[in-house]
Amino acid sequence: MKKNKPHGKMYRSLQAMSVVPILVLGIVITALSYQTVRSSMYEQVHMELSNVASAVLNHYDTAYPGDYSLRGEVALDLYKGETVITRDYSYIDRLKEDTGIEITIFYDNTRILTTLFNEFNIRIVGTAINPQVYQDVYVNGEAHFYTNTTISNIAYFAYYMPIKNSDGTIVGIVYAGKPCKEVNKSVRRAVLPSILAALAGILIAGFISSSYTLKLLGAFQKIRSFLAKVSTGDLTVELEKDVLDRKDELSEIGRSAIKMQYSLRALLEQDVLTKLNNRRYADKRLKLLQGVADVKGVPFVVGIGDIDFFKSVNDTYGHDCGDIVLKTVGGILKKHMTGKGFAARWGGEEFLFIFEDLKLQEAKKITEAMLEEIRQTNVVYEGQTIQVTMTFGLTQGGVGTNSNELLQRADSLLYEGKNNGRNQIVADETVNSENKSDGTAGHENESDASSSEIQILDPEDVQIKEKK
């Protein structure tokens, strides 16, 4: 039989409701982490470039006192004080090697000294500065940090600082730069743990959510399957224990479903008055028992019992009294049948007995004990005491028997006992050999009735005596 899987619309909806927010949260956390790390890294690069640019200016001011100036008649040289520094790359090359930062010194808008090389491995001296940078730094006299300045087709983080002579005049610009590729690589490297942590969190949360959803829907599916079987008339089906062991609303729904099953069973399979099983249940159970007997060879006994002269009770004392008698007798029958099979109200004052896994002689002994207790039981109604008796018919069932034929046979034996004096048990094996003695016993019981009680003998002979 194909098993229903809980991977339907509800499963997908619950998964989406639980996983999507986690996924979105992970993306947001990753984005914020990246933004935070990037901003922090950019600030660090800004400070680093600013420190290098200041270090360059401090170095030249200390090493070569005096102002910057251009001198020469044919080829112009950059002087710092009285020292030509035009082709002195030793300091800036060493500084680049130590820091990895590119350095350029502009006089006015022209590169004089630089650590930058073009694709032909030639220093790019003599080239002009970017006009926007020139305006921001040289003209406006303010240092600036740029996050994307392109030099020889390479993007740089760049810091430009104005160079001033002793009188405060701006004569040039010092540049410190770091390739954007290196910085962004550092940013990604710094953000990677956050991304991996977020991804791991998403996967773990997704797994937990998926597992919980599967368990939730698994329990839901078991309840649905249970209710489906109940709705088709299977009132013996059991709800799996793990659903009831849950500590949530589904376990409460499961218990409510079981209560509904019990209510339906009581409504459909229980006699309202006597609380015994009803005819519908008994008939179904008998057919099931016959099937088990055919397969496993388990014997059983079918019996039908009838309260003697019950019509006289109703006619003499009313139906309320009759109901009390039925309930009293039903209680006795249920007590004796517990653990041995079951008793059912078959109709009116008639009862059906099914003795499971018993032979006829064993069933007869149990029935004799039932009959004896019924004979000894006093039913009190409106100050009067009433005694009743019963007549039973028993027949053996087993492999190859037919449930309908067994019922007919038990009913026939019952009426055999009725015709032979009532208040007796008639079993298959005693119909011929013990018929006379059973009948005699029945009449003896009738004649020995105590004068202090009402004993139902026949419709014309009902004796009443007030209870003292």
C-alpha positions as a printed NumPy array, in Angstrom:
array([[  0.   ,   0.   ,   0.   ],
       [  1.346,   3.357,  -0.983],
       [  2.286,   5.503,   1.955],
       [  1.316,   9.156,   1.895],
       [  4.294,  11.443,   2.225],
       [  4.023,  14.803,   3.99 ],
       [  5.952,  16.589,   1.203],
       [  2.943,  18.528,  -0.042],
       [  1.904,  22.152,  -0.128],
       [  1.91 ,  22.503,   3.65 ],
       [  5.443,  21.086,   3.842],
       [  6.698,  23.522,   1.223],
       [  4.868,  26.42 ,   2.859],
       [  6.276,  25.682,   6.306],
       [  9.741,  25.204,   4.87 ],
       [  9.489,  28.53 ,   3.067],
       [  8.163,  30.263,   6.191],
       [ 11.043,  28.967,   8.291],
       [ 13.978,  28.887,   5.858],
       [ 13.362,  32.034,   3.781],
       [ 13.534,  34.444,   6.772],
       [ 16.749,  32.737,   7.896],
       [ 18.159,  33.025,   4.387],
       [ 17.204,  36.703,   4.152],
       [ 18.662,  37.34 ,   7.6  ],
       [ 21.874,  35.597,   6.556],
       [ 22.123,  37.729,   3.423],
       [ 21.484,  40.911,   5.412],
       [ 24.076,  39.948,   8.037],
       [ 26.601,  39.124,   5.312],
       [ 25.943,  42.407,   3.51 ],
       [ 26.226,  44.413,   6.723],
       [ 29.381,  42.554,   7.673],
       [ 30.881,  43.229,   4.29 ],
       [ 29.928,  46.904,   4.463],
       [ 31.29 ,  47.255,   7.989],
       [ 34.557,  45.5  ,   7.194],
       [ 34.965,  47.431,   3.961],
       [ 34.395,  50.769,   5.677],
       [ 36.83 ,  49.815,   8.398],
       [ 39.394,  48.664,   5.829],
       [ 38.985,  51.826,   3.766],
       [ 39.52 ,  53.918,   6.87 ],
       [ 42.627,  51.919,   7.684],
       [ 43.991,  52.415,   4.146],
       [ 43.198,  56.135,   4.391],
       [ 45.199,  56.439,   7.604],
       [ 48.038,  54.336,   6.205],
       [ 48.333,  56.432,   3.027],
       [ 48.038,  59.653,   4.987],
       [ 50.882,  58.567,   7.28 ],
       [ 53.092,  57.62 ,   4.342],
       [ 52.469,  60.953,   2.565],
       [ 53.306,  62.852,   5.757],
       [ 56.395,  60.707,   6.263],
       [ 57.615,  61.587,   2.749],
       [ 57.229,  65.33 ,   3.333],
       [ 58.839,  65.083,   6.785],
       [ 61.748,  63.152,   5.332],
       [ 62.499,  65.773,   2.66 ],
       [ 62.071,  68.641,   5.098],
       [ 64.484,  67.008,   7.528],
       [ 67.014,  65.728,   4.994],
       [ 67.006,  68.797,   2.749],
       [ 66.208,  72.063,   4.561],
       [ 64.766,  74.798,   2.398],
       [ 61.963,  75.334,  -0.064],
       [ 61.043,  73.474,  -3.245],
       [ 61.97 ,  75.173,  -6.526],
       [ 62.606,  74.476, -10.207],
       [ 65.941,  75.608, -11.618],
       [ 67.782,  75.315, -14.897],
       [ 68.01 ,  77.001, -18.262],
       [ 67.463,  73.986, -20.58 ],
       [ 66.384,  71.045, -18.403],
       [ 64.616,  71.933, -15.192],
       [ 65.504,  70.192, -11.954],
       [ 63.566,  70.058,  -8.714],
       [ 65.504,  71.449,  -5.792],
       [ 64.83 ,  71.08 ,  -2.12 ],
       [ 66.839,  73.877,  -0.614],
       [ 70.158,  73.616,  -2.377],
       [ 69.896,  69.889,  -3.208],
       [ 68.718,  68.469,  -6.51 ],
       [ 66.2  ,  65.703,  -5.774],
       [ 64.918,  65.187,  -9.34 ],
       [ 66.434,  61.756,  -9.873],
       [ 66.901,  60.691,  -6.264],
       [ 64.532,  57.656,  -6.029],
       [ 66.384,  55.885,  -3.243],
       [ 64.108,  57.008,  -0.425],
       [ 60.728,  56.551,  -2.116],
       [ 61.763,  53.191,  -3.618],
       [ 62.854,  51.955,  -0.201],
       [ 59.654,  53.218,   1.362],
       [ 57.568,  51.421,  -1.261],
       [ 59.506,  48.222,  -0.651],
       [ 58.795,  48.494,   3.082],
       [ 55.108,  49.457,   2.837],
       [ 53.922,  48.341,  -0.597],
       [ 52.619,  51.851,  -1.192],
       [ 53.247,  53.776,  -4.405],
       [ 54.648,  57.33 ,  -3.98 ],
       [ 54.721,  60.324,  -6.308],
       [ 55.912,  63.913,  -5.859],
       [ 54.343,  66.516,  -8.148],
       [ 55.708,  69.995,  -8.66 ],
       [ 52.754,  72.072,  -9.65 ],
       [ 50.817,  69.542, -11.812],
       [ 53.787,  67.495, -13.136],
       [ 55.171,  64.195, -11.801],
       [ 58.803,  64.716, -10.853],
       [ 59.514,  61.683,  -8.67 ],
       [ 57.474,  58.435,  -8.673],
       [ 57.602,  54.735,  -7.942],
       [ 55.018,  54.047, -10.67 ],
       [ 56.068,  52.327, -13.894],
       [ 54.244,  51.915, -17.196],
       [ 53.828,  48.663, -19.151],
       [ 57.315,  49.185, -20.626],
       [ 58.838,  49.283, -17.139],
       [ 59.604,  53.008, -17.426],
       [ 58.824,  55.436, -14.625],
       [ 55.898,  57.615, -15.598],
       [ 57.594,  60.923, -14.743],
       [ 56.783,  64.119, -16.595],
       [ 53.068,  63.279, -16.822],
       [ 50.288,  65.532, -15.58 ],
       [ 48.051,  65.012, -12.575],
       [ 44.343,  64.368, -12.902],
       [ 42.564,  67.753, -13.358],
       [ 39.974,  67.008, -10.675],
       [ 42.663,  66.084,  -8.179],
       [ 44.63 ,  69.206,  -9.113],
       [ 41.543,  71.333,  -8.442],
       [ 40.713,  69.633,  -5.136],
       [ 44.236,  69.587,  -3.707],
       [ 46.42 ,  72.197,  -5.419],
       [ 43.893,  74.901,  -6.098],
       [ 41.713,  74.385,  -3.008],
       [ 44.682,  73.524,  -0.772],
       [ 43.05 ,  70.497,   0.917],
       [ 44.243,  66.899,   1.272],
       [ 41.91 ,  64.298,  -0.289],
       [ 41.397,  60.528,  -0.108],
       [ 40.043,  58.789,  -3.204],
       [ 38.804,  55.18 ,  -3.317],
       [ 39.084,  54.726,  -7.078],
       [ 41.725,  56.681,  -8.924],
       [ 42.933,  55.199, -12.235],
       [ 46.625,  55.512, -13.125],
       [ 47.925,  53.667, -16.22 ],
       [ 44.668,  51.65 , -16.292],
       [ 45.107,  50.475, -12.699],
       [ 42.646,  51.495,  -9.968],
       [ 44.198,  52.833,  -6.76 ],
       [ 43.187,  54.024,  -3.356],
       [ 44.953,  57.363,  -3.357],
       [ 45.79 ,  60.052,  -0.864],
       [ 46.927,  63.477,  -2.138],
       [ 48.437,  66.087,   0.167],
       [ 49.516,  69.627,  -0.857],
       [ 53.239,  70.515,  -0.637],
       [ 53.864,  73.943,   0.862],
       [ 56.956,  76.095,   1.084],
       [ 57.94 ,  77.961,   4.197],
       [ 55.775,  80.956,   3.239],
       [ 52.678,  78.712,   2.965],
       [ 52.61 ,  78.778,  -0.808],
       [ 51.388,  75.506,  -2.378],
       [ 53.981,  74.397,  -4.911],
       [ 53.112,  70.751,  -5.454],
       [ 51.396,  67.567,  -4.296],
       [ 52.586,  64.331,  -2.69 ],
       [ 50.716,  61.151,  -3.61 ],
       [ 50.5  ,  57.837,  -1.738],
       [ 48.523,  55.015,  -3.332],
       [ 47.604,  51.355,  -2.953],
       [ 46.037,  49.168,  -5.689],
       [ 42.285,  48.669,  -5.167],
       [ 42.704,  45.009,  -6.071],
       [ 44.868,  44.374,  -3.025],
       [ 42.58 ,  46.25 ,  -0.662],
       [ 39.417,  44.56 ,  -1.928],
       [ 41.128,  41.194,  -1.615],
       [ 41.875,  41.988,   2.01 ],
       [ 38.25 ,  43.036,   2.515],
       [ 36.987,  39.754,   1.067],
       [ 39.441,  37.807,   3.179],
       [ 38.257,  39.61 ,   6.293],
       [ 34.571,  39.131,   5.422],
       [ 34.917,  35.451,   4.476],
       [ 34.609,  34.134,   8.081],
       [ 31.369,  36.103,   8.494],
       [ 30.024,  34.733,   5.218],
       [ 30.956,  31.169,   6.18 ],
       [ 29.44 ,  31.618,   9.64 ],
       [ 26.23 ,  32.992,   8.12 ],
       [ 26.128,  30.144,   5.601],
       [ 26.694,  27.564,   8.332],
       [ 23.953,  29.189,  10.403],
       [ 21.559,  29.041,   7.453],
       [ 22.355,  25.38 ,   6.817],
       [ 22.015,  24.42 ,  10.49 ],
       [ 18.81 ,  26.405,  10.912],
       [ 17.481,  24.955,   7.664],
       [ 18.269,  21.409,   8.801],
       [ 16.659,  21.965,  12.202],
       [ 13.652,  23.601,  10.596],
       [ 13.327,  20.831,   8.023],
       [ 13.6  ,  18.122,  10.684],
       [ 11.031,  19.826,  12.886],
       [  8.721,  20.386,   9.917],
       [  8.981,  16.734,   8.907],
       [  8.175,  15.603,  12.454],
       [  5.329,  18.084,  12.686],
       [  3.801,  17.019,   9.398],
       [  4.52 ,  13.368,  10.17 ],
       [  2.387,  13.683,  13.298],
       [ -0.238,  15.574,  11.345],
       [ -0.27 ,  12.823,   8.699],
       [ -0.724,  10.132,  11.371],
       [ -3.682,  12.016,  12.839],
       [ -5.153,  12.465,   9.36 ],
       [ -4.72 ,   8.747,   8.595],
       [ -6.288,   7.852,  11.95 ],
       [ -9.322,  10.053,  11.276],
       [ -9.638,   8.701,   7.729],
       [ -9.868,   5.134,   9.055],
       [-12.349,   6.166,  11.737],
       [-14.479,   7.897,   9.101],
       [-14.669,   4.629,   7.128],
       [-15.992,   2.77 ,  10.177],
       [-12.78 ,   1.331,  11.62 ],
       [-13.332,   2.167,  15.282],
       [-10.595,  -0.187,  16.534],
       [ -7.7  ,   1.635,  14.88 ],
       [ -5.137,   3.076,  17.301],
       [ -3.359,   6.423,  17.033],
       [  0.407,   5.98 ,  17.205],
       [  1.899,   6.633,  20.635],
       [  4.558,   9.106,  19.472],
       [  1.795,  11.559,  18.503],
       [  0.321,  11.436,  21.999],
       [  3.786,  11.802,  23.568],
       [  4.322,  15.184,  21.904],
       [  4.104,  18.198,  24.196],
       [  2.252,  20.494,  21.832],
       [ -1.147,  21.197,  20.301],
       [ -0.937,  18.187,  17.981],
       [ -0.954,  15.795,  20.936],
       [ -4.072,  17.585,  22.208],
       [ -5.675,  17.198,  18.774],
       [ -4.712,  13.517,  18.847],
       [ -6.372,  13.007,  22.242],
       [ -9.464,  14.816,  21.032],
       [ -9.547,  12.536,  17.987],
       [ -9.356,   9.476,  20.262],
       [-12.183,  10.852,  22.42 ],
       [-14.229,  11.321,  19.256],
       [-13.435,   7.707,  18.301],
       [-14.599,   6.51 ,  21.71 ],
       [-17.771,   8.558,  21.398],
       [-18.451,   7.135,  17.944],
       [-17.752,   3.64 ,  19.192],
       [-20.143,   4.15 ,  22.079],
       [-22.732,   5.57 ,  19.694],
       [-22.335,   2.911,  17.007],
       [-21.177,  -0.163,  18.911],
       [-22.491,   0.187,  22.447],
       [-25.97 ,  -0.341,  23.812],
       [-27.004,   2.884,  25.532],
       [-28.984,   1.221,  28.306],
       [-26.829,  -1.738,  29.392],
       [-23.444,  -0.346,  28.251],
       [-22.763,  -3.706,  26.614],
       [-21.759,  -4.022,  22.973],
       [-24.646,  -3.739,  20.544],
       [-25.754,  -6.071,  17.77 ],
       [-23.779,  -4.214,  15.07 ],
       [-20.516,  -4.682,  16.94 ],
       [-21.243,  -8.274,  17.914],
       [-22.089,  -9.313,  14.379],
       [-18.884,  -7.744,  13.009],
       [-16.762,  -9.229,  15.804],
       [-18.245, -12.695,  15.284],
       [-17.365, -12.664,  11.572],
       [-13.836, -11.516,  12.428],
       [-13.495, -14.283,  15.011],
       [-14.659, -16.873,  12.505],
       [-11.948, -15.67 ,  10.097],
       [ -9.277, -16.047,  12.795],
       [-10.557, -19.517,  13.643],
       [-10.349, -20.588,   9.999],
       [ -6.733, -19.422,   9.749],
       [ -5.354, -20.338,  13.187],
       [ -7.777, -23.005,  14.356],
       [ -8.778, -21.079,  17.489],
       [-12.078, -22.432,  18.927],
       [-14.895, -20.239,  20.163],
       [-18.412, -20.63 ,  21.521],
       [-21.527, -18.705,  20.505],
       [-24.31 , -18.313,  23.027],
       [-27.664, -16.544,  23.108],
       [-29.477, -15.824,  26.372],
       [-32.966, -14.487,  27.054],
       [-34.531, -13.157,  30.253],
       [-37.453, -15.39 ,  31.141],
       [-40.901, -13.795,  31.165],
       [-39.445, -10.308,  30.691],
       [-42.679,  -9.078,  29.097],
       [-44.455,  -9.743,  32.418],
       [-41.952,  -7.449,  34.183],
       [-42.736,  -4.62 ,  31.811],
       [-46.489,  -5.256,  31.915],
       [-46.597,  -5.546,  35.697],
       [-44.125,  -2.858,  36.832],
       [-43.597,  -0.697,  33.787],
       [-40.726,  -0.14 ,  31.433],
       [-38.648,   1.78 ,  33.982],
       [-38.468,  -1.348,  36.076],
       [-37.71 ,  -3.38 ,  32.964],
       [-34.805,  -1.073,  32.2  ],
       [-33.4  ,  -1.589,  35.692],
       [-33.624,  -5.356,  35.227],
       [-31.844,  -5.134,  31.876],
       [-29.055,  -3.005,  33.322],
       [-28.634,  -5.302,  36.317],
       [-28.476,  -8.416,  34.158],
       [-26.151,  -6.648,  31.699],
       [-23.729,  -5.832,  34.528],
       [-23.622,  -9.468,  35.652],
       [-23.035, -10.7  ,  32.11 ],
       [-20.258,  -8.197,  31.51 ],
       [-18.524,  -9.158,  34.756],
       [-18.474, -12.867,  33.923],
       [-17.435, -12.345,  30.292],
       [-14.517,  -9.992,  31.001],
       [-11.309, -11.66 ,  29.859],
       [-13.199, -14.572,  28.304],
       [-14.827, -12.848,  25.346],
       [-17.687, -10.377,  25.288],
       [-21.408, -10.013,  25.782],
       [-23.721,  -7.914,  23.626],
       [-27.343,  -6.891,  23.771],
       [-28.784,  -8.715,  20.809],
       [-32.232,  -7.143,  20.977],
       [-34.887,  -6.504,  23.661],
       [-34.185,  -8.891,  26.522],
       [-31.973, -11.121,  24.388],
       [-28.176, -11.204,  24.76 ],
       [-25.368, -12.684,  22.65 ],
       [-22.217, -14.213,  24.157],
       [-18.969, -14.964,  22.359],
       [-16.475, -17.063,  24.33 ],
       [-13.07 , -16.673,  22.662],
       [-10.498, -19.506,  22.583],
       [-12.723, -21.768,  24.696],
       [-14.36 , -25.156,  24.255],
       [-18.05 , -25.742,  24.846],
       [-17.692, -27.345,  28.276],
       [-15.596, -24.426,  29.591],
       [-18.089, -21.911,  28.205],
       [-20.939, -23.82 ,  29.791],
       [-19.315, -23.617,  33.249],
       [-18.951, -19.847,  32.927],
       [-22.56 , -19.577,  31.781],
       [-23.715, -21.673,  34.763],
       [-21.96 , -19.205,  37.091],
       [-23.689, -16.316,  35.32 ],
       [-27.084, -17.968,  35.579],
       [-26.603, -18.762,  39.252],
       [-25.72 , -15.125,  40.079],
       [-28.725, -13.896,  38.102],
       [-30.988, -16.312,  40.057],
       [-29.588, -14.985,  43.358],
       [-29.798, -11.292,  42.433],
       [-32.586,  -9.151,  43.83 ],
       [-33.755,  -6.21 ,  41.757],
       [-35.379,  -3.601,  43.991],
       [-37.95 ,  -1.3  ,  42.419],
       [-40.286,   1.02 ,  44.371],
       [-40.02 ,  -1.03 ,  47.543],
       [-40.504,  -4.368,  45.836],
       [-37.977,  -7.103,  45.187],
       [-37.929,  -8.868,  41.857],
       [-36.015, -11.985,  40.796],
       [-35.512, -13.113,  37.235],
       [-33.98 , -16.111,  35.497],
       [-32.518, -16.67 ,  32.038],
       [-32.364, -19.376,  29.424],
       [-29.256, -19.933,  27.326],
       [-28.366, -21.751,  24.127],
       [-24.678, -22.548,  23.443],
       [-22.975, -23.974,  20.38 ],
       [-19.352, -24.618,  19.424],
       [-17.616, -22.615,  16.672],
       [-14.275, -23.224,  15.027],
       [-12.592, -24.075,  11.755],
       [-15.069, -24.305,   8.882],
       [-18.149, -23.179,  10.809],
       [-20.439, -20.443,   9.547],
       [-21.233, -17.453,  11.765],
       [-24.838, -17.134,  10.547],
       [-25.47 , -20.847,  11.033],
       [-23.945, -20.659,  14.516],
       [-26.332, -17.859,  15.461],
       [-29.274, -19.827,  14.132],
       [-28.13 , -22.927,  16.032],
       [-27.666, -21.01 ,  19.325],
       [-31.087, -19.419,  18.873],
       [-32.622, -22.852,  18.215],
       [-31.033, -24.23 ,  21.387],
       [-32.323, -21.215,  23.331],
       [-35.879, -21.934,  22.249],
       [-35.323, -25.613,  23.053],
       [-34.646, -24.487,  26.619],
       [-37.651, -22.13 ,  26.59 ],
       [-39.937, -24.964,  25.523],
       [-38.505, -27.245,  28.197],
       [-39.203, -24.976,  31.161],
       [-36.755, -22.025,  30.936],
       [-34.148, -21.132,  33.605],
       [-31.561, -23.459,  32.091],
       [-28.618, -23.856,  29.725],
       [-28.939, -25.921,  26.561],
       [-25.709, -26.788,  24.78 ],
       [-25.177, -28.774,  21.592],
       [-23.896, -31.815,  23.433],
       [-26.784, -31.869,  25.92 ],
       [-29.751, -31.399,  23.626],
       [-30.633, -35.096,  23.495],
       [-28.946, -36.678,  26.494],
       [-29.66 , -34.012,  29.141],
       [-32.792, -32.386,  27.807],
       [-35.03 , -34.099,  30.31 ],
       [-32.909, -33.372,  33.367],
       [-32.43 , -29.721,  32.372],
       [-36.132, -29.307,  31.912],
       [-36.816, -30.883,  35.277],
       [-34.299, -28.622,  36.898],
       [-36.006, -25.658,  35.416],
       [-39.399, -26.661,  36.801],
       [-37.923, -27.453,  40.183],
       [-36.53 , -23.943,  40.379],
       [-39.915, -22.565,  39.538],
       [-41.675, -24.56 ,  42.241],
       [-39.063, -23.698,  44.883],
       [-39.406, -19.922,  44.511],
       [-39.312, -18.148,  47.869],
       [-42.632, -16.692,  49.019],
       [-40.83 , -13.586,  50.266],
       [-39.924, -12.446,  46.756],
       [-41.474, -11.938,  43.371],
       [-40.336, -14.676,  40.975],
       [-41.315, -14.512,  37.293],
       [-42.729, -17.926,  36.402],
       [-45.038, -17.288,  33.461],
       [-47.277, -14.479,  32.221],
       [-50.246, -15.776,  34.221],
       [-48.443, -16.503,  37.451],
       [-46.699, -13.346,  38.79 ],
       [-46.622, -13.277,  42.597],
       [-45.909,  -9.982,  44.436],
       [-44.953,  -9.441,  48.014],
       [-43.951,  -6.144,  49.64 ],
       [-40.333,  -5.99 ,  50.715],
       [-40.026,  -5.816,  54.467]])
